[in-house]
Amino acid sequence: MIKKNLIPTAIYAALTVLITLTMLEEASFIFILIALNISFGIFILFTFYQNFRIARRNSILNNQNIPDERSTIERIRNFDSKDVLKISQRPFLFGLENRWISDHEFYFDQNFFYAADKAGTALKYPLTDITELSGTGTVINNNRIWKITLGTGSESCEYHFAHNFSIWNRNFQNFYTTVKRIRPEAIKSEWSLWRM
């Protein structure tokens, strides 16, 4: 979001300076400056409205991630993450990151995907339930936000997370290749170092 708004803000600043330096007539100068400020204000309001809609949709989807008794999802109380690999991290953006990423930590092993909450409870999904793994257009602190959709019978749920890939930690890349091996049709975005 910040990168998307940075270019229009720079253009706005450049136009304001250019108009201020080149305008000789006061009446047209004020009219053009007011029109420029109104258009920039509309752009900012539209951006906030768009992000609010995305955050609201994600919070509604996150509240639907409770399994019923008939599904293949298993609820684990007192989740222990020693035997599984962590694939997510929480980027810092002064609390605004909660609008774009789910409020869980994500793990996997060779057969299952885990979504653990702060209370120590985890939901355990089979990797075969993954219907989509794709990178979104949102980037926070140079980390692309990824979306995973899990289909569980007639229901499906969606999580958004920032990967924890680094030079020393290749867990997300291993998760990506495991999902690609098990469910190649679920991969919607190609993984590369340039499109993390």
ZADO-1210 file (C-alpha; in nm, 4 decimals, padded with zeros to 6 digits):
<atoms>
<atom x="00.0000" y="00.0000" z="00.0000" code="MET" pos="1"/>
<atom x="00.2772" y="00.2419" z="00.0905" code="ILE" pos="2"/>
<atom x="00.4588" y="00.1887" z="-00.2404" code="LYS" pos="3"/>
<atom x="00.1335" y="00.2333" z="-00.4341" code="LYS" pos="4"/>
<atom x="00.0706" y="00.5670" z="-00.2627" code="ASN" pos="5"/>
<atom x="00.4287" y="00.6927" z="-00.2800" code="LEU" pos="6"/>
<atom x="00.4331" y="00.7588" z="-00.6564" code="ILE" pos="7"/>
<atom x="00.1042" y="00.9581" z="-00.6641" code="PRO" pos="8"/>
<atom x="00.2204" y="01.1567" z="-00.3600" code="THR" pos="9"/>
<atom x="00.5501" y="01.2412" z="-00.5324" code="ALA" pos="10"/>
<atom x="00.3617" y="01.3456" z="-00.8481" code="ILE" pos="11"/>
<atom x="00.1293" y="01.5602" z="-00.6356" code="TYR" pos="12"/>
<atom x="00.4240" y="01.7311" z="-00.4649" code="ALA" pos="13"/>
<atom x="00.6020" y="01.7904" z="-00.7970" code="ALA" pos="14"/>
<atom x="00.2878" y="01.9371" z="-00.9570" code="LEU" pos="15"/>
<atom x="00.2280" y="02.1643" z="-00.6587" code="THR" pos="16"/>
<atom x="00.5831" y="02.2975" z="-00.6729" code="VAL" pos="17"/>
<atom x="00.5699" y="02.3340" z="-01.0527" code="LEU" pos="18"/>
<atom x="00.2392" y="02.5208" z="-01.0447" code="ILE" pos="19"/>
<atom x="00.3588" y="02.7443" z="-00.7628" code="THR" pos="20"/>
<atom x="00.6769" y="02.8398" z="-00.9476" code="LEU" pos="21"/>
<atom x="00.5224" y="02.8947" z="-01.2918" code="THR" pos="22"/>
<atom x="00.1867" y="03.0623" z="-01.2250" code="MET" pos="23"/>
<atom x="00.1715" y="03.4403" z="-01.2547" code="LEU" pos="24"/>
<atom x="-00.2024" y="03.5060" z="-01.2257" code="GLU" pos="25"/>
<atom x="-00.3369" y="03.4580" z="-00.8773" code="GLU" pos="26"/>
<atom x="-00.6944" y="03.3577" z="-00.9694" code="ALA" pos="27"/>
<atom x="-00.5993" y="03.0687" z="-01.1967" code="SER" pos="28"/>
<atom x="-00.3231" y="02.9649" z="-00.9572" code="PHE" pos="29"/>
<atom x="-00.5660" y="02.9264" z="-00.6684" code="ILE" pos="30"/>
<atom x="-00.8231" y="02.7425" z="-00.8832" code="PHE" pos="31"/>
<atom x="-00.5672" y="02.4924" z="-01.0156" code="ILE" pos="32"/>
<atom x="-00.4183" y="02.4391" z="-00.6699" code="LEU" pos="33"/>
<atom x="-00.7631" y="02.3778" z="-00.5157" code="ILE" pos="34"/>
<atom x="-00.8534" y="02.1323" z="-00.7947" code="ALA" pos="35"/>
<atom x="-00.5240" y="01.9486" z="-00.7429" code="LEU" pos="36"/>
<atom x="-00.5794" y="01.9279" z="-00.3655" code="ASN" pos="37"/>
<atom x="-00.9364" y="01.8015" z="-00.4079" code="ILE" pos="38"/>
<atom x="-00.8301" y="01.5321" z="-00.6546" code="SER" pos="39"/>
<atom x="-00.5474" y="01.4206" z="-00.4250" code="PHE" pos="40"/>
<atom x="-00.7881" y="01.4120" z="-00.1278" code="GLY" pos="41"/>
<atom x="-01.0301" y="01.1948" z="-00.3263" code="ILE" pos="42"/>
<atom x="-00.7436" y="00.9605" z="-00.4163" code="PHE" pos="43"/>
<atom x="-00.6412" y="00.9250" z="-00.0485" code="ILE" pos="44"/>
<atom x="-01.0027" y="00.8658" z="00.0647" code="LEU" pos="45"/>
<atom x="-01.0509" y="00.6032" z="-00.2090" code="PHE" pos="46"/>
<atom x="-00.7302" y="00.4263" z="-00.1007" code="THR" pos="47"/>
<atom x="-00.8400" y="00.4166" z="00.2635" code="PHE" pos="48"/>
<atom x="-01.1869" y="00.2933" z="00.1642" code="TYR" pos="49"/>
<atom x="-01.0368" y="00.0182" z="-00.0504" code="GLN" pos="50"/>
<atom x="-00.8061" y="-00.0966" z="00.2305" code="ASN" pos="51"/>
<atom x="-01.0943" y="-00.0865" z="00.4796" code="PHE" pos="52"/>
<atom x="-01.3014" y="-00.3150" z="00.2529" code="ARG" pos="53"/>
<atom x="-01.0130" y="-00.5619" z="00.2213" code="ILE" pos="54"/>
<atom x="-00.9537" y="-00.5632" z="00.5974" code="ALA" pos="55"/>
<atom x="-01.3235" y="-00.6159" z="00.6694" code="ARG" pos="56"/>
<atom x="-01.3443" y="-00.9020" z="00.4189" code="ARG" pos="57"/>
<atom x="-01.0366" y="-01.0655" z="00.5753" code="ASN" pos="58"/>
<atom x="-01.1761" y="-01.0331" z="00.9274" code="SER" pos="59"/>
<atom x="-01.5049" y="-01.1916" z="00.8164" code="ILE" pos="60"/>
<atom x="-01.3156" y="-01.4757" z="00.6495" code="LEU" pos="61"/>
<atom x="-01.0927" y="-01.5238" z="00.9554" code="ASN" pos="62"/>
<atom x="-01.3993" y="-01.5617" z="01.1764" code="ASN" pos="63"/>
<atom x="-01.5271" y="-01.8405" z="00.9504" code="GLN" pos="64"/>
<atom x="-01.2226" y="-02.0628" z="01.0095" code="ASN" pos="65"/>
<atom x="-01.3906" y="-02.2767" z="01.2766" code="ILE" pos="66"/>
<atom x="-01.4245" y="-02.6394" z="01.1697" code="PRO" pos="67"/>
<atom x="-01.7413" y="-02.8410" z="01.2109" code="ASP" pos="68"/>
<atom x="-01.7477" y="-03.1957" z="01.3429" code="GLU" pos="69"/>
<atom x="-01.7662" y="-03.3657" z="01.0002" code="ARG" pos="70"/>
<atom x="-01.4690" y="-03.1964" z="00.8338" code="SER" pos="71"/>
<atom x="-01.1146" y="-03.3271" z="00.7940" code="THR" pos="72"/>
<atom x="-00.9855" y="-03.0377" z="01.0049" code="ILE" pos="73"/>
<atom x="-00.8545" y="-03.1243" z="01.3471" code="GLU" pos="74"/>
<atom x="-00.8399" y="-02.8783" z="01.6373" code="ARG" pos="75"/>
<atom x="-00.5242" y="-02.9136" z="01.8489" code="ILE" pos="76"/>
<atom x="-00.5183" y="-02.7658" z="02.1967" code="ARG" pos="77"/>
<atom x="-00.1779" y="-02.6782" z="02.3483" code="ASN" pos="78"/>
<atom x="-00.0113" y="-02.6834" z="02.0068" code="PHE" pos="79"/>
<atom x="00.3604" y="-02.7646" z="02.0192" code="ASP" pos="80"/>
<atom x="00.5552" y="-02.6238" z="01.7249" code="SER" pos="81"/>
<atom x="00.8792" y="-02.8163" z="01.7823" code="LYS" pos="82"/>
<atom x="00.8077" y="-03.0874" z="01.5251" code="ASP" pos="83"/>
<atom x="00.6767" y="-02.8605" z="01.2464" code="VAL" pos="84"/>
<atom x="00.8292" y="-02.5882" z="01.0279" code="LEU" pos="85"/>
<atom x="00.7156" y="-02.2267" z="01.0579" code="LYS" pos="86"/>
<atom x="00.6415" y="-02.0516" z="00.7267" code="ILE" pos="87"/>
<atom x="00.5075" y="-01.7130" z="00.8397" code="SER" pos="88"/>
<atom x="00.6191" y="-01.4015" z="01.0207" code="GLN" pos="89"/>
<atom x="00.4504" y="-01.0832" z="01.1416" code="ARG" pos="90"/>
<atom x="00.5830" y="-00.7759" z="00.9614" code="PRO" pos="91"/>
<atom x="00.5711" y="-00.4520" z="01.1592" code="PHE" pos="92"/>
<atom x="00.3653" y="-00.1597" z="01.0318" code="LEU" pos="93"/>
<atom x="00.2497" y="00.0076" z="01.3550" code="PHE" pos="94"/>
<atom x="-00.0466" y="-00.2307" z="01.3926" code="GLY" pos="95"/>
<atom x="-00.1799" y="-00.1687" z="01.0420" code="LEU" pos="96"/>
<atom x="-00.0454" y="-00.5052" z="00.9256" code="GLU" pos="97"/>
<atom x="-00.3436" y="-00.6697" z="01.0983" code="ASN" pos="98"/>
<atom x="-00.5643" y="-00.5372" z="00.8197" code="ARG" pos="99"/>
<atom x="-00.3866" y="-00.7436" z="00.5550" code="TRP" pos="100"/>
<atom x="-00.2680" y="-01.0587" z="00.7294" code="ILE" pos="101"/>
<atom x="-00.4471" y="-01.3203" z="00.9348" code="SER" pos="102"/>
<atom x="-00.4068" y="-01.3311" z="01.3105" code="ASP" pos="103"/>
<atom x="-00.2361" y="-01.6731" z="01.3107" code="HIS" pos="104"/>
<atom x="00.1101" y="-01.8215" z="01.2818" code="GLU" pos="105"/>
<atom x="00.1428" y="-02.0845" z="01.0089" code="PHE" pos="106"/>
<atom x="00.3365" y="-02.4118" z="01.0118" code="TYR" pos="107"/>
<atom x="00.3578" y="-02.7261" z="00.8019" code="PHE" pos="108"/>
<atom x="00.4982" y="-03.0760" z="00.7929" code="ASP" pos="109"/>
<atom x="00.4991" y="-03.3294" z="00.5087" code="GLN" pos="110"/>
<atom x="00.1258" y="-03.4003" z="00.5378" code="ASN" pos="111"/>
<atom x="-00.0438" y="-03.1107" z="00.7169" code="PHE" pos="112"/>
<atom x="-00.0798" y="-02.7324" z="00.7307" code="PHE" pos="113"/>
<atom x="-00.1279" y="-02.5716" z="01.0738" code="TYR" pos="114"/>
<atom x="-00.2853" y="-02.2362" z="01.1639" code="ALA" pos="115"/>
<atom x="-00.1992" y="-02.1566" z="01.5268" code="ALA" pos="116"/>
<atom x="-00.3545" y="-01.8716" z="01.7226" code="ASP" pos="117"/>
<atom x="-00.2041" y="-01.6777" z="02.0125" code="LYS" pos="118"/>
<atom x="-00.3896" y="-01.8883" z="02.2702" code="ALA" pos="119"/>
<atom x="-00.1971" y="-02.2015" z="02.1681" code="GLY" pos="120"/>
<atom x="-00.4781" y="-02.3672" z="01.9736" code="THR" pos="121"/>
<atom x="-00.4098" y="-02.4799" z="01.6174" code="ALA" pos="122"/>
<atom x="-00.6203" y="-02.5982" z="01.3279" code="LEU" pos="123"/>
<atom x="-00.4646" y="-02.8886" z="01.1379" code="LYS" pos="124"/>
<atom x="-00.5520" y="-02.9150" z="00.7673" code="TYR" pos="125"/>
<atom x="-00.4361" y="-03.1870" z="00.5282" code="PRO" pos="126"/>
<atom x="-00.2127" y="-03.0450" z="00.2540" code="LEU" pos="127"/>
<atom x="-00.4474" y="-03.2067" z="00.0024" code="THR" pos="128"/>
<atom x="-00.7187" y="-02.9592" z="00.1142" code="ASP" pos="129"/>
<atom x="-00.5213" y="-02.6641" z="-00.0245" code="ILE" pos="130"/>
<atom x="-00.7029" y="-02.5276" z="-00.3283" code="THR" pos="131"/>
<atom x="-00.4995" y="-02.2103" z="-00.3842" code="GLU" pos="132"/>
<atom x="-00.1585" y="-02.0751" z="-00.2899" code="LEU" pos="133"/>
<atom x="-00.0852" y="-01.7380" z="-00.4458" code="SER" pos="134"/>
<atom x="00.0998" y="-01.4153" z="-00.3879" code="GLY" pos="135"/>
<atom x="-00.1169" y="-01.1071" z="-00.3509" code="THR" pos="136"/>
<atom x="-00.0433" y="-00.7541" z="-00.4661" code="GLY" pos="137"/>
<atom x="00.0114" y="-00.6351" z="-00.1082" code="THR" pos="138"/>
<atom x="00.3688" y="-00.5872" z="00.0137" code="VAL" pos="139"/>
<atom x="00.4611" y="-00.4927" z="00.3723" code="ILE" pos="140"/>
<atom x="00.8274" y="-00.4167" z="00.4522" code="ASN" pos="141"/>
<atom x="00.9374" y="-00.5815" z="00.1253" code="ASN" pos="142"/>
<atom x="00.7458" y="-00.9007" z="00.2142" code="ASN" pos="143"/>
<atom x="00.4762" y="-01.0069" z="-00.0279" code="ARG" pos="144"/>
<atom x="00.1558" y="-01.1169" z="00.1410" code="ILE" pos="145"/>
<atom x="00.0538" y="-01.4676" z="00.0357" code="TRP" pos="146"/>
<atom x="-00.2946" y="-01.6125" z="00.0288" code="LYS" pos="147"/>
<atom x="-00.3796" y="-01.9736" z="00.0995" code="ILE" pos="148"/>
<atom x="-00.7281" y="-02.1102" z="00.0409" code="THR" pos="149"/>
<atom x="-00.8265" y="-02.4387" z="00.1972" code="LEU" pos="150"/>
<atom x="-01.1310" y="-02.6243" z="00.0728" code="GLY" pos="151"/>
<atom x="-01.2880" y="-02.8466" z="00.3346" code="THR" pos="152"/>
<atom x="-01.5823" y="-03.0196" z="00.1777" code="GLY" pos="153"/>
<atom x="-01.8561" y="-02.7664" z="00.1093" code="SER" pos="154"/>
<atom x="-01.6745" y="-02.4983" z="00.3095" code="GLU" pos="155"/>
<atom x="-01.3545" y="-02.3141" z="00.2360" code="SER" pos="156"/>
<atom x="-01.1439" y="-02.0696" z="00.4324" code="CYS" pos="157"/>
<atom x="-00.8730" y="-01.8251" z="00.3394" code="GLU" pos="158"/>
<atom x="-00.5637" y="-01.7066" z="00.5245" code="TYR" pos="159"/>
<atom x="-00.3242" y="-01.4237" z="00.4406" code="HIS" pos="160"/>
<atom x="00.0330" y="-01.4247" z="00.5704" code="PHE" pos="161"/>
<atom x="00.3816" y="-01.2886" z="00.5161" code="ALA" pos="162"/>
<atom x="00.6371" y="-01.5606" z="00.4438" code="HIS" pos="163"/>
<atom x="00.9540" y="-01.5940" z="00.6513" code="ASN" pos="164"/>
<atom x="01.1913" y="-01.6816" z="00.3661" code="PHE" pos="165"/>
<atom x="01.5498" y="-01.5671" z="00.4171" code="SER" pos="166"/>
<atom x="01.9017" y="-01.6810" z="00.3362" code="ILE" pos="167"/>
<atom x="01.9008" y="-01.8974" z="00.6489" code="TRP" pos="168"/>
<atom x="01.5348" y="-02.0004" z="00.6543" code="ASN" pos="169"/>
<atom x="01.3957" y="-02.1844" z="00.3525" code="ARG" pos="170"/>
<atom x="01.0811" y="-02.3202" z="00.5180" code="ASN" pos="171"/>
<atom x="00.8394" y="-02.1292" z="00.2956" code="PHE" pos="172"/>
<atom x="01.0192" y="-02.2422" z="-00.0182" code="GLN" pos="173"/>
<atom x="00.9993" y="-02.6033" z="00.1067" code="ASN" pos="174"/>
<atom x="00.6278" y="-02.5561" z="00.1775" code="PHE" pos="175"/>
<atom x="00.5768" y="-02.4143" z="-00.1721" code="TYR" pos="176"/>
<atom x="00.7518" y="-02.7080" z="-00.3404" code="THR" pos="177"/>
<atom x="00.5634" y="-02.9592" z="-00.1216" code="THR" pos="178"/>
<atom x="00.2273" y="-02.8067" z="-00.2177" code="VAL" pos="179"/>
<atom x="00.3374" y="-02.7929" z="-00.5819" code="LYS" pos="180"/>
<atom x="00.4243" y="-03.1633" z="-00.5675" code="ARG" pos="181"/>
<atom x="00.1004" y="-03.2678" z="-00.3937" code="ILE" pos="182"/>
<atom x="-00.1456" y="-03.0252" z="-00.5606" code="ARG" pos="183"/>
<atom x="00.0127" y="-02.8571" z="-00.8659" code="PRO" pos="184"/>
<atom x="-00.3225" y="-02.7064" z="-00.9687" code="GLU" pos="185"/>
<atom x="-00.3366" y="-02.5121" z="-00.6405" code="ALA" pos="186"/>
<atom x="-00.0294" y="-02.3029" z="-00.7263" code="ILE" pos="187"/>
<atom x="-00.1494" y="-01.9745" z="-00.8772" code="LYS" pos="188"/>
<atom x="00.1719" y="-01.7680" z="-00.8415" code="SER" pos="189"/>
<atom x="00.5190" y="-01.8813" z="-00.9328" code="GLU" pos="190"/>
<atom x="00.7828" y="-01.8581" z="-00.6601" code="TRP" pos="191"/>
<atom x="01.1096" y="-01.6835" z="-00.7347" code="SER" pos="192"/>
<atom x="01.3603" y="-01.4768" z="-00.5434" code="LEU" pos="193"/>
<atom x="01.2522" y="-01.1715" z="-00.7437" code="TRP" pos="194"/>
<atom x="00.8797" y="-01.2168" z="-00.6690" code="ARG" pos="195"/>
<atom x="00.8847" y="-01.3094" z="-00.3018" code="MET" pos="196"/>
</atoms>
